Amino acid sequence: MTKSNPGNFFEDFKPGKTLIHATPQTVTEGDLALYRALTGNRYAQYSSAEFAKGAGLPGLTADPLHAFHIVFGKTVPDISLNAVANLGYADGRFLRAVVPGDTLRAESQVIGVKENSNGKTGVVWVRTKGVNQRSEEVMSYVRWVMVNKRDAASPAPEEVVPDLPPAVSAASLTGFPGMKTWPFSQAGSRHVYESYAIGEKINHVDGMTVEEAEHQIATRLYQNTAKVHFDAHGQKTSRFGRRLIYGGVVISIARSLAFNGLENAGQVLAINAGTHVSPLFAGDTVYAWSEVLGKAELSPTCGALRLRLVAVKDQDPGAFAYRDTAGKYAEGVLLDFDYWAAIPRAR
């Protein structure tokens, strides 16, 4: 009998089952610096402790997406070690700031299962929450993942597909606590909440080529152990014949690229929906564009923009590639990510 963890297969997931994930992780200032190095993050509140304090944060904190990846990484050995692909996200809420010295751990509950028509794989939905050393919930989100079956002959389970909200309501957004001061010259732009119009599209212009070593370091930073990202030998016989880059790398790079045009909208408050449309491989170049989907006034000093962030590869983001008239994603679209971000209001 092996002592190694083979991971869970589709048959092992039952709605209502709770998974307590191993290996709590203490966040350090070194982690924050490495995240900036790997993603190109330039938002002022994640670069300057003094700027962060003036903005109402306790000091230099982890970018919410950095914390998200850490919590996500805890879940991989139990949820997606035998995954074909991570498919999407919904109902994600960032509830507390994560500061250096905080220790994050995670648990998940299975909320849905559906076998695919090929009988070899199935989709599993889980709701994951991340908590700190004081057992305070810092985030929660739903994700769904396609997982291999252990035995294709296993009978299909009773189908349970969760009913998920199309978006996190603006009324439930917490916003930046305080937003006391906001030196626009340090932030890099004077564009505020009132500067953006619903329906506006923003070409973020810049691109970033992803190299093999970089994406592996990033994925290890979050202690994500998914085989599809690391095992080059094992992936030779896979559908693509090579390793896939972790979708979280695409999310973070795309949002870092979005700095150019959304410099003051760095604080992610919620994830409404997210889809990994197509794979990214080493050597591909990521570009991004955004669309303003909605706006909400949170306080006299703070508003929120609902943004669609679209990442594309090896093409001009100014073409705004998205979907065709039939609703099919355009060639080269990597990511469709719908989120709320805090932004200062005009003063």
N, C-alpha and C positions, 0 to 999 in steps of 0.2 A: 504493500500500500504506500503510495507516494505521500510525502509530507509537503510537497509543493502545492501551491494554489493554482488550480487549472482555470479559475474564474467561473462565473455563472454563465450558463447557456440559456437559451430562450425558455426551455422547459422549467427552469428553476425559478422563474419570476411568477409570483402569484399576487394579484391585487390585494392590497392591505398589508403585505409583508413589509417590515421595517428592516433596513440595513444600517448598521452602525459601522462607519468606515474607520479604518486604521490610520495611524501615523498623524497625530496632531502636528501642526507646523507653526513655529514661532516666527513672526515676521520681523526682519531686521532692516536697518538702514541700508545694508549691503544688498538686500533683495530689491529694495526700491531703486537703487542705483543701477543694478543689473537689468531691471525691467526697462528703465529709460534707455540703457545702452542697446537693448535688443529690439525695442519698438520705435525708438526715435521720439518718445513722448516729450512734448515741449510745453504742456499746459502749466501755467505759472504756479498754481497751487500745489502741484506735485513736484516742482523744482525748487521752490523757495519756502523755507519754514516761516520766514517773516511775512511773506505774501499770504500764506495759508492762514496764519493767525489773524491777519487783518480781514480775511474773507470769512472769518467765523469758525474755522476749523481749529482743532486743538494744537496744531503744528503740522509738520510734514507727515502726511498720511499716505497710505497705499491708494493708488488709483482704484476706484471701485471695480474696474475690469481686472486689475491685477489680483485683487482679493477674490473675485469671482473665479479666476483660473486656479487659484490655490485650492478653493473649496471643491471645484470641479475635479481637480487632480486627485483629491482624496477618494472620489467616488469610482474612479476608473477600474481598480482591481475587482470591484464587486459588480459593476454595471456594464462596463464596456471593454473589458479585457478581450472578449470574443466578439467584438462588434465588427460589422462590415462598414458602418459609417454612423457618425453622429448626425442627426437629421435637423433638429430645430429646438427652439426655446420659446417660452411664453411665461407671462405672469411673474416676471422677475422684479424683485424689490430690494433696494439697498437701504438698510435701516439704520446703520451706525457706521461711523468712521472707523477704519482700522489703522492703528498707529504702530510704529515700531515697538516691539515688546509684547504686542498682543499675540495670543496663540489661537489659531483657528482649527476647528474640527468640524466634521460633517456627519449628517445622517440623512437617509433618503427613505421615502415610502413609495412602494410601487402603486401606481394609480391606474394603470391600463396595460393591456396586452392585446396584440392582434397578429395572428400568423399571416405571413405573406402567401400569395397564391402558388409560389414555387415549392412550398412545403419544406424549404431548407432554412428559412430565416423567419424572423418575426420582429415586430416593432414593440418596444417596451417604453412606457411613459413612467417617469418618476418625478416626485417633488422632493427637492433637496433643500435642506437648510444648513447654513453655516453659523456656528456659535463661537463666541470667544471664551477666554479662560474664566469669565464670570458667569458663564452659561447664558449670556445675552445673545439673542438672535441678531446677527449682523446682516443677513441676507436670506432670501428664499427664492427659488425659481423652479420651473418645470422644464424638463428636457425630454426628448424622445430619441431613441437610438435603435438602429437595426442590428439585431444580434443573431449570430448563427445558432442553429439548433444542434444539440449534441447528436441526435439521431433523427434523420428525416422521416423515419417511420413512426415517430411518436405522434399520438393523436393531437389534433389542434385543441388548445384550451378554449374555454368560453370567451368570446370576444368582449372586451371592455375598453371602450374608447372614451377618455375623459372629456367633459365639456369645459373648454377653456375660454376665458374672456378674450375678446379681440384686442384689448389694450388695458393697461393699468389706468384707472380713473385718475384724472388730474387732481381730484379732491383728496386722494390718498397720498399725494406726493409730499414729502417732508421739506424739500428745498434745502438750501444752504442755511445752516443755523446762523442767523445774524447778518452775514454779508456786510460787515461793518464798513470796511474800506475796500476800494478796488482801484489800484493805480493802473489806469488803462495803458500808459506808456510801457509799464513793465509787463503787462499782459500781452501786448503786441497788437492791439486793435482797439478802436473806439466803438465798434459795432455792438449794440446792446439789444435787449429784448425788442424794443420798438423798431429796430433797424430791419427786422426780418418779416417777410410777408408769407402767408400760407400759400403754398404752391410754388414758391421760389426754389430754383435749383442752383446748386453751388458746385462749380468745378474746382476740386481741390488741387489740381494741376500736377503736384509732385508724384513721383513714383518711387517704389522701393523694391529692389530685387532681393529675393529671399535665398540665402545660401544654405547648404545642407547642414553645416556645423551650427549655424545660428539657430535654426529652428529646433535642432536637437537640444541645444543648451536651454532655450526658452521653455521647451516642453519639460525638460528635467527640472527646471526651476520650480515648476508647479507639482513635481513628483507624479506626473502623468505617465503611466507605464504601458499605454496602449501599444500593442505589437505593431500596428500598421505604421507607426511613426518611427520605429527604431530598428526593426529586424529586416535588414536589407535582403539577407539570404532567404528568410521565410516569405518575403513579399515577392520574390521572383515568380512564384506560381500564382500570384493573386491576379485579380482582374486587370490591374494597371501594370503589373510586373515591377513595381518599385514602391518605395515608401511614400506615404501621403504626409503632407505637412498638417499638423494639428490645426483644426479650424479656429481655435482660440488665437493662434498666431495671426491669422488673417483678420480677425475682429480687431485685435489691438493695433496692428499696423495700419489698418484702414482708418481707425479712429485717430491715430496719431497723425496720419496724413490729413485728416479733416481739420486739424489745427489751422491750416491755411484757409481761412474763410469763416471759421467758427472758434476763433482764439479764446473767446470769453465763455464758451459753452462746454467747458471741460468736465463738469461734474455730472456723471451719469446717475440719474435718480431711479430709473426703472427700465426694464427690458420688456417691451410689449410683445415682440415676436422676433424670431430670427430663423433664417434658413441658410444652411450651407448648400449652395446650388450646384457647385462643381468643384472638383479637387484642385489643389495647388501643389506644385512640385518644385523642388529645388531648381533654381535658375529662372523661374518665372518672375515677372515684375508686377507688383500690385499697385493699382491706382484706385482712386475713390472719388465719388461724388455724393452729394446729399440733397434731399428734398425736404422742405419744411411742410410737415403734415398737419400740425396744430400748434396752438399757443395757449398758455394758461398763466394768469397772474397769481403768484403764490404769496407775495407780501409787498409792501411798499417799495422794497429794494430789490426784490428777486422775482423773476419769471421763469417759466419753463418752456422750452421748445420741444415739440414732438418731431423727431427727425427720422427720415429713412436714409440709412447709410448703405450705399451700394458699392461693393468692391468688384473690380474687374481686373483681368490680367492681360498684359501685353497689348494694350490698346489705349486710345485717347479717351480719358474720362469725360472730356467735353462733348463727346457724342451722346452721353447720358444713356448708354445701353442699359436696358432693363427687361421689358417684356414686349412680345409682339402683339398684334391685334387679337390673336387667339389665346393670349394669356401665358404663352410659353416663354421661359426666360431666354434672353438673347445669348448668342455664343460668347463665351468668355466671362460671363457673370459668375463671380465666386460666392458672393454673400449678399443677402438681403436682410438688413438688420434695422428694426424699428425700435426706437428708444426715446425716453424723455431725458433732457439735460437741463440743468439749472443755468441761468444766465442773468447777469445784473440788469436792472431796469435803469432808464434814464434818470439822472439826478438833477 
